[in-house]
Amino acid sequence: MNVNQMNIEENMSVLDLMNEFYSSGVLGAGRVGRSCELLSDMLSNDDMKVFMSVAGPLVPGGLRNIIARMIKNKEIDVLITSGANITHDLLESFGGSHYREYGFDDEKLNEAGMGRIGDIYTKSEDFEVFEKEIINLFSKIANSIDDSNKINIDNSTNMVDSNKPNYNENSNIISIKDLLYEIGLLIEDDNSILKLAAENNIPIFAPGIIDSMFGLQLWMFTQENNLVLDAIADMHDLSDIVFGADEVGAILLGGGLPKHYTLASNLLKGGVDAAIQITMDRSETGSLSGAPLEEAKSWSKAKCGSNLVSVVGDITIIFPLIYAAALDKINK
């Protein structure tokens, strides 16, 4: 089979361009084209549970609305992300923003109260609002759990069954998933990933949430308040989703903990059936972030015979392209 030379025409659609990539069949263009085909198949398959993992600064990097749209349209069934992306979604929900074109003199940025993520900038005043608002939400949730526990304790006094629950008014324990769900219910921003996920019953898992500004504020809150985060509890819900799925597809944007949590949870059932990975990391060091998806077959994190496409490139360029083309393909 010959390599097909790509053609560019005036007024081409994104799908037309993607079809040229797919037709070429080789190198980066071929991989991007195949990833679009696979993504459209995933989104069209009603029997497939679609997991999306999001690592790196994708919310501050401009993908917030895309992720929110996919949740609102129920094109994904599970979101697994970092504490940083949770933080930056909330920062915008609380009226903050992300900025550009402030230069690269980091000492001057520090003096001006600005933080830099590549060429993305944040302002300390926005984080001050974030800190105030997130503590307020933690307080509401802790009080709500406390009130619920007191009701259960009162009700338990009338029980005679020896198997009755052992309610404890100090057991303000909540899973990461449930904490994010409760926060989503309290947010007023209609563009918020957390709000839309709560409204559409799309669970969000963030196994590394403590490693973020969100986690720092939660730790500070727990110094004087009774709220306990149970990270292990999420595995009960996640395993139920995996075992209840006929098929699982994964959209892996970046690597790190979100990627591994997605693949490792599906190890319970022999691995994912299909997956797309977009990453800038390399495989030579043996890191998971740069590992080609085929490597996951050796661990039973991807099934033998599964449909896998690994693309090396910038997520903020490639994913919007393949997603836009996939939508055109589905609706054509």
N, C-alpha and C positions, 0 to 999 in steps of 0.2 A: 504494500500500500504506500502510495506516494505522499509526501508532505504537501499539503495544499497551501499555496501562497495566499496570503490575506489580501483582500481588496477593501479599499476605503472609498465610499461614495458620499456625495453631498446628501445632507438631510438623513443620514443613517440614524436609526434608533439605537438605544442601548442594547436592545435584543439583537439587532442586526450586527452590531459590533461583536457581541458575545458569540454569535453564531460563526463569525469569522475566526474568532479565537478557537472555538471548538473544532472547526473544520481544519484548522492548521494542524491540530493534534499533538503538537510538540512543545517542549520547553515551557516557559511560564505561561504563555498564551494558551497552550493546550490544557494545562492544569486549571487555569482560571475558567476556561470554557467548560471543562468537565465538572468543576465545582458548581457552576451555575445549573447545569443539568441535574446534578444530584440534589441541589437545594430545592429546585422546583419539584422534584419527585418527593422529597421529604414533606414539603408544605402541602402537597396534594394528597398525601397518603393519610386517610382518616384512621387507619389502624396503627399508625406509628406515633409514639410519644417522642416529641422533639425536645431534647435537652440543649440549652445554650449556655456555654461557659464564657465569661467575659473577664479577661485579665488586662492589666495595663490601663493607662488613663483614657479609656474610651468614652466615658461620660464627659469629662472636661475636654476631650479631643473632638467633640462634635457628633457623637453617635447616640446621644441621649434620646432624641426624638425617634430615631429608627428603632431602638430597642423598645421604647414605649409603644410605638405603633404595632410592633410584632406581638406585644403582650395584649394590647387592646383588641387586636384582630384574632387573638388566640392562635397565632401561628406557631408559638412555642408553648410547651406544657410545663417546663421547669426552667428557672433561671438560676445559675450558680455563678457568683461573682465575688469580687474582693470587697473588703471593708472600705477601701478608698473610693470605689465607684458608688457605693451606698452613700458615703459621706458627700460626694460631689453632687449626687442627685438631690440630697436633702439641702445642700447649700443653695442650690438654685430654687428649690421649693420655698425656702425661707427668704427669698428675695435677693440673694447674692447672684454672682455671675462668674464667668471665666473670661479672661481678657487676652489681648494680643498686642504686639508691637510696642513693647516697653524696653527692648534692648536686652543685653546679656551681661551687664555689669552687676554681678550678683551681690557685691558689697553695697552698691547703691540701692539695689532692690531691697536688701535687708533693711537699710536705713529708712526706706520709704514704706516699710511694712508690707512688702510683697514677696510672694513665693513663686518660684518658677518650676514648671514641668516642661522641659524642652523649650518650645516657644509659646507655651500657654502660661498665663499668669493668674494668680489669685491675690486677693487683698485681705489683710488681717482683719479689717473691719467687717468683712463678710463672715469670716470665721468667728468673730466675736458674737455676731447675731446667731450663727449656727450653734455655738456653745450654749447660749441662753435658751434657744428654742428646743434643742434636743433634750436638755435637762428638764424642761417643762413637760415634754412628752414622756420622758422616763418617769416623772412624778405621777402623771395621770395613769400610766400603765401599772405602776407599782401599787397605787391606791386602789385601782380597779381589782387587781389580783387579791389584795388584802381584804377588800370588802367581800369578794366572792368566797374566800377562805373562811371568813367569819360566819357567813351564811351557812356554809357546809358544816362548820363546827356546831352551830346551833341546831341544825337539822339532825346531826349525828347523835345528839343526846336522846332522841326519841327512838333510836334504833335498838333492836334486841338481837339482831343477827350478829353472830360472832365474827363474820367475815366483813363487817362494815369497814369503810375506809378509816384510816387513822389520820384524821385531819389535824393539821398543826398550823396555828395561826402565823408561825414564823417561816412557813415553807413557801415563800414567794419565789418559786422556781419557774422559769420559762425557757423554752428552746429558742435558738437563734431564729429559726423560721417563724415561729409564732410571735416573737418580739418584732420582727420586721413587718409581719402582717398587721399587728396592732398599731404600729407607727403609721403604716399606710392608710389605715382607717381614719387617722387623726389629721392627715395632711389635706390642705385645701387646694393645692396646685394640681390642676387637671392634667398637666404634662408630666407629672412625677411618675417615675418607674414604679416606686413603692406603692403609690396610691392606685395606679392602674392594675398592678398585680393583685392587690388586696380586693379590689372591686371585681376582678375577673377570676378570682380563685386560682391564680398562677403562683405556686410557691416559689419563694426566693430563698436559696441557701447561700450562706456566706461563712464557710468554715474558718476563715482567717480574719474574722471581723474585728478581733481585738487588736490586730496590727493596723490600726487606722485612727484617725481623729475621732471617729464614732466610738471606737473601743476605748480610747483614752478618756473620753467624757463619761462613758459607762462606768469605767473603773473609779473615776472621781465621784460619781453619783453613789456608788455602792459603799463608799467609805462612811457615809452617814445615813444610808437608806438600805432597806432590806429588799434587794432584788438580786436573784441568783440566775446566771445564764448557764443552761445545761447544753453543752455542745454535742454530747453523745445522743441526746434525744432526737436530733434531726435524722439520724440514721434509721430510726424506726419508720419515719414518714418516707424517707428516700427509698428504702428497701421495698416498702409497700408499692410505690410507684413503679419500681423496676419489675417486681414480680407480677404486677397487674397489667403490664404492657405486652401486647402481642409482638411488637417490634419497637426498637429504640433507635432513633437517629440523633446524632450529636453535631452541633455547630460550635466549633472550638475556636474562639477568637482570642488568640494569645495562648500562653501556656500556664505555668505555675500551678498553684494550688487549685484554682477553679477547673483547670483541665484535668488534673489528676483525680479530683473529687468526682467529676463526671464519669470518667472511665472506670475508676476503682469501684464505684457504686454499682456499675453494670457488670463487674466481674462476678457478682452474686448469681447472675443468670447466664454466664458464658460470654458476656461482652456485647458491645453495640452491634447493630446490624448494618449501620451506615454512619459515616462521619466525614465532615469537612473540617480541615484545620488550616488556619491562616496564621502564620508566625514569621517573625524576622529572626528568630533564634536558629542556631546551627546545631547540627547533630554530632559534630566531632567530639565534643566534651562529654557526651553521654547524658546530657541534661534532658529531663522530660520535656521541657518547653521546646527544645529543638528536635526532639525525636520524631521521625516519620511515623505516621499512624500505623504503618504495617508492623512496626515493632510491638504495638499493643496486642497483636495476635499471639505473640509468644507468652503473654501474661493472661490470656483469655479475657482481656479488656475489650478486645474487638474479636468478633467471631471469625473463624476461618471461612473464607468465601464472602466476607462482608465487603461492601462497596465503600472504598476509602479514597479520599483525595487530599493530599497535603500541598498547600500553596505557600511559597516563601515570598513574603511581601508585606507592605504596609496595610494593616487592617482598615485604616481610615480611607484608603483608596479602593481596595479590592472588594471589601464587603458591600459598601453601597452600590458598586457596579453590579455585582452578581445578584444582589437582592432585587434591585430595580429590574434587571433583565429577567429574573425568575418570575417576578410578578407579571411582567408583560407576557411571558411564555404561558403562565397559568391562565391568564385572562384573555389570551388571543383567541 
